[in-house]
């Protein structure tokens, strides 16, 4: 049972589901969380509007570019497949390695944190909720979404459609409320150019950080590329406040939950596609024999997300998520530019003008290099070294295939272990591991050490008195005395 034995993921994502997957992921936590960070980075409402306009234009051009790539390479996996087919296996492995370990888990964690913050906001009016409470809710959210995606594709897509409708209603409330407020009070600062751009920050680094936050709000435009093999007729789908603050908190939480569902649905497919191409352990390329969902890949994504969640906070997660993801978006789009120049006769159901991918490529280069040039930080070096560290896995285990028998045995074991009845206990176990480790990692306290030492102190009783049976006569006399005193007798097992 080390192969998929002909199993394939079903094409159960129709046009409505495909639209919901893209729109439902784009309309998510970013529209509620990112505006404050955009504003704090650029310093004025006028500059914020310019940032949002630029982010919208970049996203539109990038989505059009990916539409051509998607009709050219009709396989699930997104950037991984594009880079693999254009540049070869080694660059593709860097994409898969980084997306699976960093980019996708970071995106899942950011949305889960956003959901948790808005879900608990009504219970903490006027103050921030405790970090541990927020992270606990985030764990529960990830757990629920992971279970949904492992159980049934149609159910996951139905949830995506329902939550998209909830998001649209929430956005309509915000838009109508904004129009009413402007009608009553005028444009305020925006009506005066002198004050609209007052206190604007023009530092290169802060502009890029604002763009990261804005582009995060639009992220999701590439989600369909990760699940293309499950889309019915993909060539057709590619064409296509005040006292009421608690209501907005609920709307934002629902929006974030739908986004997390879409991110999880797409993110697990990157791992699945990479494993199918031999770039990850083969167990991750397998689908459940009855439900035809990539359960092993989704479980692996859940584990990594829990690890990222322990030290993470929304703002830092988004900044490093964006820096890393735009490296590979740029790489994939450079591949399309290359194909348009060298293989202009390559067949594609949809073609975009050359100027559009060129503009997105320039934007990608700017988004990656600008923060390094403006304010070099060790974190960017760490991210780069992490990406390049993939060579220590690629060459021994993929190129030269060391220890194949060990991996085969591990694959067979996991195939048997990952039957449906065991999936839920595995996720519960992961959740409990997080709940135990998160407070220790986040804010180490002596009390946690005392509890741990108390548990381990049981060894001082077990080994001398139970394992080596020291002082048996003393224990027998004590037992006999207590038997007489308590009027009890030994009880046998029921058979």
Secondary structure in CASP SS format (residue, H / E / C, confidence):
PFRMAT SS
TARGET T0000
AUTHOR 0000-0000-0000
METHOD secondary structure of the structure
MODEL  1
X C 1.00
X C 1.00
X C 1.00
X C 1.00
X C 1.00
X C 1.00
X C 1.00
X C 1.00
X C 1.00
X C 1.00
X C 1.00
X C 1.00
X E 1.00
X C 1.00
X H 1.00
X H 1.00
X H 1.00
X H 1.00
X H 1.00
X H 1.00
X H 1.00
X H 1.00
X H 1.00
X H 1.00
X H 1.00
X H 1.00
X C 1.00
X C 1.00
X C 1.00
X H 1.00
X H 1.00
X H 1.00
X H 1.00
X H 1.00
X H 1.00
X H 1.00
X H 1.00
X H 1.00
X H 1.00
X H 1.00
X H 1.00
X H 1.00
X C 1.00
X C 1.00
X H 1.00
X H 1.00
X H 1.00
X H 1.00
X H 1.00
X H 1.00
X H 1.00
X H 1.00
X H 1.00
X H 1.00
X H 1.00
X H 1.00
X H 1.00
X H 1.00
X H 1.00
X H 1.00
X H 1.00
X H 1.00
X H 1.00
X H 1.00
X H 1.00
X H 1.00
X H 1.00
X H 1.00
X H 1.00
X H 1.00
X H 1.00
X H 1.00
X C 1.00
X C 1.00
X C 1.00
X C 1.00
X C 1.00
X C 1.00
X H 1.00
X H 1.00
X H 1.00
X H 1.00
X H 1.00
X H 1.00
X H 1.00
X H 1.00
X H 1.00
X C 1.00
X H 1.00
X H 1.00
X H 1.00
X H 1.00
X H 1.00
X H 1.00
X H 1.00
X H 1.00
X H 1.00
X H 1.00
X H 1.00
X H 1.00
X H 1.00
X H 1.00
X H 1.00
X H 1.00
X H 1.00
X H 1.00
X H 1.00
X H 1.00
X H 1.00
X H 1.00
X H 1.00
X H 1.00
X H 1.00
X H 1.00
X H 1.00
X H 1.00
X H 1.00
X H 1.00
X H 1.00
X H 1.00
X H 1.00
X C 1.00
X C 1.00
X C 1.00
X C 1.00
X C 1.00
X C 1.00
X C 1.00
X C 1.00
X C 1.00
X H 1.00
X H 1.00
X H 1.00
X H 1.00
X H 1.00
X H 1.00
X H 1.00
X H 1.00
X H 1.00
X H 1.00
X H 1.00
X H 1.00
X H 1.00
X H 1.00
X H 1.00
X H 1.00
X H 1.00
X H 1.00
X H 1.00
X H 1.00
X H 1.00
X C 1.00
X H 1.00
X H 1.00
X H 1.00
X H 1.00
X H 1.00
X H 1.00
X H 1.00
X H 1.00
X H 1.00
X H 1.00
X H 1.00
X H 1.00
X H 1.00
X H 1.00
X H 1.00
X H 1.00
X H 1.00
X H 1.00
X H 1.00
X H 1.00
X H 1.00
X H 1.00
X H 1.00
X H 1.00
X H 1.00
X H 1.00
X H 1.00
X H 1.00
X H 1.00
X H 1.00
X H 1.00
X H 1.00
X H 1.00
X C 1.00
X C 1.00
X H 1.00
X H 1.00
X H 1.00
X H 1.00
X C 1.00
X H 1.00
X H 1.00
X H 1.00
X H 1.00
X C 1.00
X C 1.00
X C 1.00
X C 1.00
X C 1.00
X C 1.00
X C 1.00
X H 1.00
X H 1.00
X H 1.00
X H 1.00
X H 1.00
X H 1.00
X H 1.00
X H 1.00
X H 1.00
X H 1.00
X H 1.00
X H 1.00
X H 1.00
X H 1.00
X H 1.00
X C 1.00
X C 1.00
X C 1.00
X C 1.00
X H 1.00
X H 1.00
X H 1.00
X H 1.00
X H 1.00
X H 1.00
X H 1.00
X H 1.00
X E 1.00
X C 1.00
X C 1.00
X H 1.00
X H 1.00
X H 1.00
X H 1.00
X C 1.00
X C 1.00
X C 1.00
X C 1.00
X H 1.00
X H 1.00
X H 1.00
X H 1.00
X H 1.00
X H 1.00
X H 1.00
X H 1.00
X H 1.00
X H 1.00
X H 1.00
X H 1.00
X H 1.00
X H 1.00
X H 1.00
X H 1.00
X H 1.00
X H 1.00
X H 1.00
X H 1.00
X H 1.00
X H 1.00
X H 1.00
X H 1.00
X H 1.00
X H 1.00
X H 1.00
X H 1.00
X H 1.00
X H 1.00
X H 1.00
X H 1.00
X H 1.00
X H 1.00
X H 1.00
X C 1.00
X C 1.00
X C 1.00
X C 1.00
X C 1.00
X H 1.00
X H 1.00
X H 1.00
X H 1.00
X C 1.00
X C 1.00
X C 1.00
X C 1.00
X C 1.00
X C 1.00
X C 1.00
X C 1.00
X C 1.00
X H 1.00
X H 1.00
X H 1.00
X H 1.00
X H 1.00
X H 1.00
X H 1.00
X H 1.00
X H 1.00
X H 1.00
X H 1.00
X H 1.00
X H 1.00
X H 1.00
X H 1.00
X H 1.00
X H 1.00
X C 1.00
X C 1.00
X H 1.00
X H 1.00
X H 1.00
X H 1.00
X H 1.00
X H 1.00
X H 1.00
X H 1.00
X H 1.00
X H 1.00
X H 1.00
X H 1.00
X H 1.00
X H 1.00
X H 1.00
X H 1.00
X H 1.00
X H 1.00
X H 1.00
X H 1.00
X H 1.00
X H 1.00
X H 1.00
X H 1.00
X H 1.00
X H 1.00
X H 1.00
X H 1.00
X H 1.00
X C 1.00
X C 1.00
X C 1.00
X C 1.00
X C 1.00
X C 1.00
X C 1.00
X C 1.00
X C 1.00
X C 1.00
X C 1.00
X H 1.00
X H 1.00
X H 1.00
X H 1.00
X H 1.00
X H 1.00
X H 1.00
X H 1.00
X H 1.00
X H 1.00
X H 1.00
X H 1.00
X H 1.00
X H 1.00
X H 1.00
X H 1.00
X H 1.00
X H 1.00
X H 1.00
X H 1.00
X H 1.00
X C 1.00
X C 1.00
X C 1.00
X H 1.00
X H 1.00
X H 1.00
X H 1.00
X H 1.00
X H 1.00
X H 1.00
X H 1.00
X H 1.00
X H 1.00
X H 1.00
X C 1.00
X C 1.00
X H 1.00
X H 1.00
X H 1.00
X H 1.00
X H 1.00
X H 1.00
X H 1.00
X H 1.00
X H 1.00
X C 1.00
X C 1.00
X C 1.00
X C 1.00
X H 1.00
X H 1.00
X H 1.00
X H 1.00
X H 1.00
X H 1.00
X H 1.00
X H 1.00
X H 1.00
X H 1.00
X H 1.00
X H 1.00
X H 1.00
X H 1.00
X C 1.00
X C 1.00
X H 1.00
X H 1.00
X H 1.00
X H 1.00
X H 1.00
X H 1.00
X H 1.00
X H 1.00
X H 1.00
X H 1.00
X H 1.00
X H 1.00
X H 1.00
X H 1.00
X H 1.00
X H 1.00
X H 1.00
X H 1.00
X H 1.00
X H 1.00
X H 1.00
X H 1.00
X H 1.00
X C 1.00
X C 1.00
X C 1.00
X H 1.00
X H 1.00
X H 1.00
X H 1.00
X H 1.00
X H 1.00
X H 1.00
X H 1.00
X H 1.00
X H 1.00
X H 1.00
X C 1.00
X C 1.00
X H 1.00
X H 1.00
X H 1.00
X H 1.00
X H 1.00
X H 1.00
X H 1.00
X H 1.00
X H 1.00
X C 1.00
X C 1.00
X C 1.00
X C 1.00
X H 1.00
X H 1.00
X H 1.00
X H 1.00
X H 1.00
X H 1.00
X H 1.00
X H 1.00
X H 1.00
X H 1.00
X H 1.00
X H 1.00
X H 1.00
X H 1.00
X H 1.00
X C 1.00
X C 1.00
X C 1.00
X C 1.00
X C 1.00
X C 1.00
X C 1.00
X C 1.00
X C 1.00
END
